[in-house]
Amino acid sequence: MSSGRQTGADWARSIADGEPPARPVNTSRAEAGAPKPPWLRVKLGRHHPGFQETQDLVHEHRLHTVCESAACPNIGECWSQRSMTIMILGNICTRSCGFCDVKFGKPRPADAGEPARVAEMLAKLSLRHTVITSVDRDDLPDFGASIWAETITRVKEACPGMTLETLTGDFRGDDALMKQVFDARPHVFSHNMETVKSLHARVRPRARYERSLRVLEQAAKAGLNAKSGLMVGLGETMAGLLEVMRDLRGAGVNIVTIGQYLRPGKLQLPVERYWTPEEFDELRQAGEAMGFSHVAAAPFVRSSYRAWEHVGVEGP
């Protein structure tokens, strides 16, 4: 018997330029303490020799990673492959987003020696692709743009055979500061929208939907490969997700990632719903129909998870 639900390629084509057919979804809040669904089980992989090697290098060079600071569930798998997302400009953020486990507060002064240490460590790893991100630094006059530009330049010089992806903040929408980063020419410029327009003020209270969209649009206009990431499970609807995906594609974004939000602690927003693997597959097909060059959509997808695949590189 048919469920009345349209799926697959026909469904994806139908929403490419419009709204999807209405259908009921379970939007009730996930019960506190209830077991996660079976598709949200992950192998840690922390006993692999590569994990310890990666951890030692990070600590030796006095660097931070979003893998540790944000309690990423994929850390075991990624670090076992010597793949990590370095987090520059310290490990204390000046913004307090409702979903994030990175420390919030007053950061220490920016470390002028950090770009050189990042380049030195990455040169030792001999990676094909890596991602660098940062905390938000609204306390700095340039919001960290100069450190960003120097880090990109030094890493490209030290690792000429590696593609570099940067996951940055919004630089408060300052054109001159964005240009400073764009001119350093990372291979991929990423900035995460994180959520749908209707939830933006609750999930990212110190960010702006339109400003983030414009950052990505400016990156695309500068000739960079623009990328963005979204989470599900915070109360959004399928229609809202399709709206932000169309906005991203209209801004020139080529790559989009979509993963399940997992509450890192009691201080963060609760999970409203766990999206199913079948729904993630529908989102992937919808994104492909919209014209994105790559759509990664699955429960454990994060913006930097297996990021080499997003640009066609074979392994980290």
N, C-alpha and C positions, 0 to 999 in steps of 0.2 A: 504493500500500500504506500502511495506517495505521501510524504510528510507535508507537501505543499511548499517546501522550501527550495528555492532555486540555488544551485551550486555550480561550481566548475567554471569552465570557460565562458558559457553563455551568461552566467551571472556577472562575471568580470567584465564582459563586453557591455552589458547593460548599464553598469554604473560608471563606465569610463567618462561619460560626459553628463551624467545626471545622478539622481538619487537611486539607491537600491530599492527593490521591492520591500515593503514593510514586512516585518516578521517579528514574532515575540522572542525576547531574549531574557535570560535570568539576570536581573540587575540587583539582586539582593546582596547585602554585605556578607562577605565570607565570615563565617562564625569564628570568633576568637578561640584559639586553641584547637580548632578542628583540623584534622589531617589534610595536608595538601593533596590535590589530585595526583594520580600515579604518574602523569607525564611531567611532574615537577620534581623528579628525583634525579640527583646529579652525583656522579662519582667525583670525589674530591681530588684524588691523584696526588696528594701532598707527599707521598713517600717515593715518588719517582726521582731519580738522581737529578734530572733537569730542574726540578722545582727548587731544590736546595741551592743549585748553582745560580739560578736566577736570583733567589733571595739574597745570597751572599754578595752578588755583584751590586744589587740595589743598595744594600746597607753599606758596602765598602765605599761607594761613591756618595754616600749621604744624600740619597735621593728619596723622593716619595712616589708612590704609585696610587692611582685611583683604585686599583685592584684591592689593596689593603685598606685604604682610607674609606672607601665606600662599601666595603664588605661584599665584593662581587662574588656571586655563587660560582663563577667560572674560573676562579683563580687557580684551582688545582690543575685543570686541563691546560690552561694557557701557560702557566709558569713551567709546567712539565715540558712544554715545547719551546721554552726560553722566550716566550712572547708575553709582553706586559705593556701596560699603558702608563708611561711616566707622567707624573703630575708636577708641573713646575710652579714656581712662585709660592712655594711653601705648602703647608697642609691645613691651613686655617682659612676659611672662606668668609668674605664679608657679606654674603647673602645667606639666608636661611630658607632654602626651598623645602616645601612640605614633604618631599619624598626622599631627601638626600641624607646620608649618614656621615658626610664629611663634616669635620668640626666647624662650628661657627663662632666668630669672635674677632678680636683685634689681632691681625697677623704681625709677625716680625717683619723688619725691613727686608726688602727684596735682596736676594743674594746675587751679587754681580758675578760670582764665580760659577754659578749653577749652569749656564749654557755650555761652558767648557767641559764640565763633569758629565753632563748628559751626552755630549758628543763622544767623549772618551769611552764611556760605558757601552754605548751602542756600537762603536767601532769594534769592541771586543766580542760582541755577540754575533757579528756578521749576519744580520737579518736581511731578508729580502724586502720586508715591509714592517713599519712600526707606526704606532699612534702616540702622540704626545698631547696631553690635555693640561688644564690648570684650574686652580681655584679662581673665583672672582676676586679681583683686587680693586675694589672701588675706593680704597684708601690712597692709592697711588695717583699722581697727577695724570699719568698716561694709561692708567688701568692695567699696566703690565705690558703694553704693546712693544716697548723697546726690548724687554727681555725676550718676548716672543720672537721678534725679528732676529735677534742675535742667536737665539737657540736654533731656529730654522737654518740660518746661514751656516752656523758651525756644524750642525749635524749633516747637512748636505755635503759640506767639504770633507768631513771625516768618513762619510758612508756614501760614496758616489754611486754604488750599485744598488742602493736601497731606495724604495719609494717611501716618502714621508707624509703622514696624515696628521693634521693638526685639528684638535677639537677645542675650540676657543669659546670664551664668553662673548658678550655683545659689544664691549668697549663703549657702552652707553650710546651706541649709534654714531660715534664721532667719525666722520669720513676720513679725516687726516690720519687718525690712529689705525683705522681699518686698512687704509692704503699702505701704511708702514708694514703691516703684517702681510698683506697681499703681495707687496713688492719683493718680499723674501721668497716668494714662489714655492710654497709647499705643493706637493703633488696632488693632495686632496685637502680641501678646506671644509671642515665640519663644524656645525653649530646646531645643537639640539633644540628643537621646538618642545619636546618632551610630552606635550599633551594637547588636547583640542582647545579651540578658542574659548568655549564656554567655561572651561575649568582653569584657564590660565591664571587668573587672579588668585585662586586658592592654592594652586600647585606651585606657581612661580611668582610670588607676590611682589618681588622687586624687579621682575622682568616685564617685558611688554611683547605681546603677540606680534604686533605690526613691526616693532623694532627688530625682533629676531628674524622675521621674514625679510626685512630690508637688508640685514647683514648678509644673509644668504644670497639675496638678489645681487648685491654689490659684488660679492665674491664671484658669482657666475659671470657678471659683466666684465670682471677683471680677467676672465679667461681661465679661472680655476675650476677644478672638478668639485662641485658643491655637493655636500652630503648633510643629511639631518636624521635625527633619531626620535622615535616616539615610544611611549609606554602605554599599555592598556591595563585596565583593572582599577581605575580611579573613579569610575562612574560615567565614563564617556559612552556614547552610542556609536554604532556603526556609521550612521550618517555624519556624525561629527568627525570621525576619523577620516572618512572619505573627503570631507570638506578641507581638512588641513593637508591631506595628501595632494589634493588638486591645487591648493594654494602654494605648496612647495614646488610642485611641478611647474606652475605658472611663473614662479620666481627663478626658474632655471636650475633647480636642484636635480641632480642625476641619480643619486643614490639615497635610499631611505631604509632605515632599520626599524623594526617594530618588535617589542618584546613585552613580556608580562612583568608588571610591577610587583615586587616582593617587598613587603614592609621590613625594613632593617631593624626597627626598634619601636618601642612604645611612644616615642616622641614624634614619629613620622605618621603620615596619613595612613588610615587603615586600607586594606585591600577590599574593594567593593565586590569584585567578581574575578574569577579565574576564567580567562578565555580559553577555548578548546583548541587543540591542534588543527581541527577542521576550519575553525574561524580564522586562524592565522593563515591557513592556506588560501582562504578566500581573499584576505587582505593582500597577500602576495600576488595573486592573480589580478586583483583590482589594480594594484600599483603597476604591474607589467602592462596592463591594458592602457593605463594613463601615459605610458611612454618612459618610465624610469629605466635607466640602463641596468640597474640592479636593485632588487627588493629582497631584503633578508627579514623574514617574518616567522618567528617561532617563539615558544615560551621563554627559552633562555637566551634569546638574542639580546645583545647589548650593542651600543653604537660601535664599540671597538672589538667586539667578539668575532674572531676569525676575519678580521677586516681585510686581510690580504685577498680573500675571495671576492670582495666587493670591487676590486680593481683588476682582477684577472691574474694575480700573482700566485705562483705555485708554492704555497707554504710560507711560514713566517721567516 
